[in-house]
Amino acid sequence: MGGAYSIDKMVRLMYGYGWWPDEQPSEEIKRYVESRLDGLGWKVDVVLSHTTPLKYEPVEVFVAGVDQSKVDKSTEEWLDGIEDRLDYGKWYCGHYHTEKKVDRVEIMFENFDMFCVDKIIT
């Protein structure tokens, strides 16, 4: 499940760097994901997402000076709901440019080379 809010959106736009208006999953994509999970009985071995469920955000690595009240966390909130309902073995994500493990959730940055999945369902 891809997508997350870019806290550096204004800098990207100012310097002509890449930024995409559809950087976060649309309602259509969210419904598709939930439909796929319905078909799987809300049970999977592994979850891959760009960002984390909100409850696992690594607040200790937030960029100083960024007003978190202005950051759209709707994707993280949606993933919280997914994580609450889902029976899963391991959840891998990134986005925060740090490495951290909490329960079954692993935020990855430079440790991705150890990651191997035999089968991914799309």
TORTI-650696 format. One record per atom (N, C-alpha, C): residue in one letter; x, z, y. Coordinates in pm, 1 decimal. Example, Ala and Ser with C-alpha at 12.3 -4.5 7.8 and 13.67 -1.06 7.14 Angstrom:
<recs>
a  1319.0  780.0  -569.0
a  1230.0  780.0  -450.0
a  1320.0  780.0  -330.0
s  1285.0  708.0  -225.0
s  1367.0  714.0  -106.0
s  1290.0  787.0  3.0
</recs>
This chain:
<recs>
m  85.6  0.0  -115.8
m  0.0  0.0  0.0
m  90.3  0.0  122.2
g  82.6  -106.0  197.0
g  171.6  -121.3  311.3
g  114.3  -68.8  440.5
g  199.1  -63.0  539.0
g  156.6  -35.8  674.5
g  178.1  104.9  724.1
a  198.5  112.7  855.3
a  210.9  238.6  929.2
a  222.3  202.2  1076.6
y  198.9  298.4  1161.0
y  207.6  279.4  1304.8
y  354.3  277.8  1347.9
s  388.9  183.7  1435.3
s  525.7  174.9  1488.2
s  536.6  255.1  1617.2
i  611.5  364.7  1612.9
i  626.3  445.9  1734.0
i  710.0  373.1  1838.9
d  782.6  268.9  1797.0
d  866.7  192.9  1889.5
d  801.6  60.8  1931.7
k  671.0  53.2  1923.2
k  597.7  -69.3  1955.7
k  634.4  -123.1  2094.5
m  633.7  -38.6  2195.4
m  660.1  -84.1  2332.3
m  801.9  -140.2  2346.1
v  899.4  -76.3  2283.3
v  1037.7  -125.8  2287.3
v  1046.0  -260.8  2216.9
r  979.1  -272.1  2102.8
r  979.2  -398.8  2029.3
r  921.7  -511.3  2114.0
l  810.7  -484.2  2179.2
l  747.0  -586.0  2262.5
l  833.9  -619.9  2384.0
m  892.7  -518.7  2446.7
m  974.0  -538.6  2566.3
m  1095.8  -627.5  2537.3
y  1158.3  -609.9  2420.5
y  1278.9  -685.2  2387.7
y  1253.6  -804.8  2296.2
g  1126.9  -831.5  2266.5
g  1094.3  -946.7  2183.2
g  1124.1  -928.1  2036.0
y  1136.4  -803.7  1992.7
y  1156.3  -776.5  1850.3
y  1022.9  -791.6  1777.9
g  1028.3  -799.9  1647.5
g  907.0  -816.5  1569.0
g  812.7  -697.4  1577.6
w  687.7  -727.8  1601.3
w  580.6  -629.3  1594.4
w  454.7  -705.2  1554.8
w  370.7  -645.5  1471.4
w  253.2  -712.8  1418.7
w  128.8  -632.4  1448.7
p  28.7  -695.0  1510.8
p  -93.9  -621.7  1542.9
p  -164.4  -566.8  1419.1
d  -138.1  -626.4  1303.9
d  -200.4  -578.8  1179.8
d  -102.3  -494.2  1097.7
e  -21.5  -415.1  1167.2
e  81.0  -336.1  1098.9
e  22.6  -227.5  1008.7
q  -100.0  -188.2  1032.5
q  -165.2  -88.0  948.6
q  -273.5  -155.6  865.0
p  -304.1  -99.3  749.0
p  -406.0  -163.1  665.5
p  -542.4  -167.0  735.0
s  -608.3  -280.6  723.1
s  -742.5  -297.7  779.2
s  -844.2  -225.2  692.2
e  -965.2  -213.7  742.1
e  -1073.1  -154.5  662.8
e  -1096.6  -236.6  536.4
e  -1081.5  -368.7  546.8
e  -1097.9  -456.3  430.6
e  -993.0  -425.3  323.8
i  -869.2  -407.1  365.4
i  -762.0  -374.2  270.4
i  -786.4  -236.2  209.0
k  -828.9  -141.5  289.8
k  -856.9  -7.0  237.6
k  -967.6  -12.6  132.6
r  -1072.0  -89.6  160.4
r  -1181.4  -103.3  62.0
r  -1130.5  -169.8  -65.2
y  -1044.0  -269.7  -51.3
y  -987.6  -337.7  -167.9
y  -907.7  -239.1  -253.5
v  -823.2  -159.9  -189.3
v  -742.4  -61.2  -263.0
v  -832.9  37.6  -335.7
e  -933.1  88.1  -266.6
e  -1023.4  185.1  -328.8
e  -1102.5  121.9  -442.8
s  -1138.4  -5.5  -428.3
s  -1207.8  -77.7  -535.6
s  -1118.0  -91.5  -658.3
r  -991.3  -124.7  -634.3
r  -895.3  -135.1  -746.8
r  -878.6  0.3  -815.9
l  -871.4  106.6  -736.3
l  -858.7  239.8  -795.0
l  -984.3  279.0  -871.1
d  -1101.0  239.3  -820.7
d  -1225.9  261.5  -895.6
d  -1215.6  198.4  -1032.8
g  -1164.9  74.1  -1036.7
g  -1150.8  2.2  -1162.8
g  -1051.6  66.5  -1258.4
l  -960.6  143.8  -1204.2
l  -860.1  213.0  -1286.0
l  -899.0  358.4  -1312.7
g  -1019.3  395.6  -1271.4
g  -1062.7  533.8  -1290.5
g  -983.8  633.1  -1207.7
w  -927.3  586.9  -1097.6
w  -846.7  670.1  -1009.0
w  -732.2  738.9  -1083.5
k  -671.3  664.2  -1177.0
k  -556.8  715.3  -1252.5
k  -450.5  605.9  -1258.8
v  -330.9  636.9  -1208.0
v  -217.0  544.9  -1211.4
v  -90.5  624.1  -1241.7
d  9.4  554.0  -1289.0
d  137.7  619.4  -1314.5
d  217.7  638.5  -1186.2
v  222.4  530.2  -1104.2
v  308.2  529.0  -985.8
v  232.4  471.2  -867.2
v  254.4  531.0  -751.3
v  200.5  479.4  -625.6
v  318.6  436.2  -539.1
l  306.1  319.0  -477.9
l  404.4  270.4  -381.2
l  332.1  250.1  -249.1
s  377.9  315.8  -145.8
s  318.6  295.9  -13.9
s  429.5  295.9  90.0
h  399.7  236.1  204.3
h  501.7  235.1  309.8
h  516.4  374.3  370.1
t  405.1  434.9  407.7
t  409.0  567.4  468.5
t  355.1  671.3  370.9
t  355.9  795.3  413.6
t  314.5  905.9  327.4
t  171.8  949.9  358.5
p  108.1  1017.1  264.0
p  -13.6  1089.2  301.2
p  22.7  1189.4  411.9
l  -71.8  1215.2  499.6
l  -46.3  1298.4  617.7
l  14.1  1433.9  582.8
k  -33.7  1495.7  476.1
k  14.2  1630.2  441.9
k  161.6  1633.8  403.2
y  221.7  1517.0  375.6
y  362.9  1511.3  335.8
y  454.4  1457.9  446.0
e  401.2  1437.2  566.4
e  486.0  1387.1  674.9
e  606.7  1478.9  695.8
p  725.6  1420.9  703.7
p  845.4  1502.4  726.6
p  863.3  1530.5  876.1
v  788.0  1626.2  926.6
v  787.4  1654.6  1070.4
v  926.4  1692.2  1123.3
e  1011.9  1739.3  1035.2
e  1146.0  1778.7  1077.9
e  1231.7  1659.6  1121.5
v  1191.3  1537.1  1090.0
v  1268.9  1419.3  1131.7
v  1196.4  1336.6  1237.8
f  1088.8  1387.7  1292.6
f  1019.5  1315.7  1400.1
f  1116.1  1294.8  1516.4
v  1105.8  1180.0  1580.9
v  1192.1  1146.5  1694.3
v  1154.5  1233.6  1814.3
a  1253.9  1301.7  1869.0
a  1231.6  1386.6  1986.2
a  1181.6  1301.1  2102.1
g  1090.9  1354.4  2177.7
g  1040.7  1282.7  2294.2
g  920.8  1194.1  2266.3
v  883.4  1177.4  2138.9
v  765.3  1098.8  2105.1
v  645.5  1192.6  2101.0
d  547.2  1164.3  2184.3
d  425.8  1245.0  2189.8
d  342.0  1215.0  2065.4
q  344.9  1305.5  1970.0
q  275.7  1283.5  1842.8
q  124.7  1270.2  1859.5
s  69.7  1320.9  1969.0
s  -74.7  1306.6  1991.4
s  -112.7  1161.9  2022.4
k  -13.3  1079.8  2055.8
k  -37.4  938.2  2085.7
k  -12.6  847.9  1963.7
v  36.5  905.0  1854.9
v  67.7  828.5  1734.5
v  -58.0  815.7  1648.2
d  -92.7  692.9  1615.0
d  -209.6  666.3  1529.9
d  -174.0  701.3  1386.0
k  -235.3  804.1  1334.5
k  -206.8  850.1  1198.2
k  -321.9  818.5  1103.1
s  -401.4  717.6  1137.1
s  -517.2  684.5  1054.0
s  -477.0  640.8  913.4
t  -364.5  571.1  899.9
t  -319.8  530.5  765.9
t  -279.9  652.6  684.0
e  -206.6  744.4  744.9
e  -165.6  866.6  674.8
e  -287.5  951.1  637.7
e  -385.8  956.5  727.1
e  -508.8  1030.8  697.2
e  -583.3  967.6  580.0
w  -590.9  834.0  578.5
w  -655.9  763.0  467.7
w  -580.9  790.5  337.4
l  -447.6  786.0  343.0
l  -367.9  812.6  222.3
l  -386.7  956.7  174.7
d  -410.2  1049.8  266.0
d  -442.0  1187.7  227.2
d  -564.6  1189.4  135.9
g  -667.9  1116.9  175.8
g  -789.6  1109.2  94.7
g  -764.8  1044.2  -39.9
i  -681.4  940.4  -40.3
i  -645.3  875.0  -167.0
i  -573.1  976.0  -256.1
e  -474.8  1043.9  -199.5
e  -393.9  1137.5  -278.3
e  -478.7  1252.5  -332.1
d  -576.3  1297.2  -255.6
d  -664.4  1405.6  -301.0
d  -744.3  1367.3  -424.6
r  -784.6  1241.6  -433.1
r  -870.1  1195.0  -543.6
r  -791.9  1140.5  -662.4
l  -669.5  1099.7  -639.2
l  -593.7  1021.7  -736.8
l  -521.1  1107.9  -839.3
d  -529.1  1065.8  -964.4
d  -450.2  1125.2  -1073.0
d  -329.6  1033.5  -1090.0
y  -212.1  1080.3  -1049.2
y  -92.8  995.0  -1051.5
y  28.3  1075.0  -1098.8
g  129.8  999.5  -1141.6
g  251.9  1063.4  -1187.1
g  352.9  1084.1  -1075.9
k  376.3  980.0  -996.1
k  478.5  985.2  -891.0
k  434.2  895.5  -775.7
w  466.2  935.2  -653.7
w  432.3  858.4  -534.0
w  561.8  834.5  -457.5
y  595.9  707.0  -436.7
y  715.1  668.9  -361.9
y  674.1  605.6  -229.4
c  742.2  643.4  -123.1
c  713.3  586.1  7.9
c  840.3  588.7  92.7
g  828.7  541.3  214.1
g  944.7  535.5  303.7
g  902.0  568.4  445.5
h  920.9  475.3  535.7
h  877.6  477.6  675.1
h  953.8  574.6  764.1
y  990.5  689.7  717.7
y  1048.3  792.2  804.1
y  1201.2  792.2  808.3
h  1265.8  701.2  738.6
h  1411.9  688.3  740.3
h  1479.4  820.2  703.5
t  1428.1  880.6  597.3
t  1485.3  1004.0  545.0
t  1461.6  1007.1  394.3
e  1525.7  1098.5  328.6
e  1505.2  1118.5  185.7
e  1454.9  1261.6  165.1
k  1341.6  1271.9  96.4
k  1281.9  1403.3  75.6
k  1187.6  1397.7  -43.3
k  1186.8  1502.7  -122.0
k  1093.0  1514.9  -233.7
k  1007.1  1638.6  -211.5
v  875.8  1619.2  -225.0
v  780.9  1730.2  -218.6
v  680.9  1706.8  -330.8
d  675.0  1799.7  -424.1
d  586.6  1784.9  -540.0
d  615.3  1651.2  -608.6
r  515.5  1565.8  -620.9
r  532.8  1435.5  -687.5
r  556.7  1321.7  -589.2
v  571.9  1355.1  -461.4
v  592.0  1254.2  -357.5
v  739.6  1247.9  -321.6
e  793.3  1124.8  -318.5
e  933.0  1105.9  -280.3
e  941.6  1005.9  -166.6
i  993.5  1053.5  -53.8
i  1018.8  966.7  60.8
i  1158.6  910.7  42.4
m  1168.4  778.2  47.4
m  1295.0  712.2  18.2
m  1350.2  643.9  142.4
f  1481.8  636.7  149.3
f  1547.6  564.7  257.6
f  1663.2  484.4  200.0
e  1773.7  547.7  174.2
e  1887.8  476.8  117.6
e  1903.2  500.4  -32.2
n  1813.4  575.0  -90.9
n  1820.6  604.2  -233.6
n  1733.4  509.9  -316.1
f  1697.4  394.2  -261.1
f  1608.4  301.8  -331.2
f  1673.6  233.3  -449.7
d  1805.6  230.9  -457.1
d  1872.2  161.8  -568.0
d  1849.5  231.2  -701.8
m  1810.9  357.7  -699.9
m  1783.3  428.3  -824.7
m  1641.3  403.8  -874.0
f  1563.3  332.6  -793.2
f  1421.3  312.5  -820.3
f  1401.1  189.5  -908.3
c  1328.8  208.1  -1017.7
c  1301.4  97.3  -1109.2
c  1161.1  114.0  -1165.8
v  1082.0  7.5  -1159.4
v  947.0  9.5  -1213.8
v  936.0  -106.0  -1311.9
d  891.3  -76.0  -1433.6
d  875.6  -180.3  -1534.9
d  753.3  -266.4  -1510.1
k  647.5  -205.7  -1457.5
k  522.5  -280.0  -1440.6
k  451.9  -232.0  -1315.7
i  417.7  -326.8  -1229.2
i  343.4  -295.3  -1108.1
i  212.6  -371.8  -1112.8
i  100.8  -302.6  -1091.1
i  -30.6  -364.6  -1090.8
i  -64.7  -401.5  -947.4
t  -104.5  -528.8  -925.9
t  -142.0  -571.8  -790.9
t  -286.4  -610.5  -787.3
</recs>
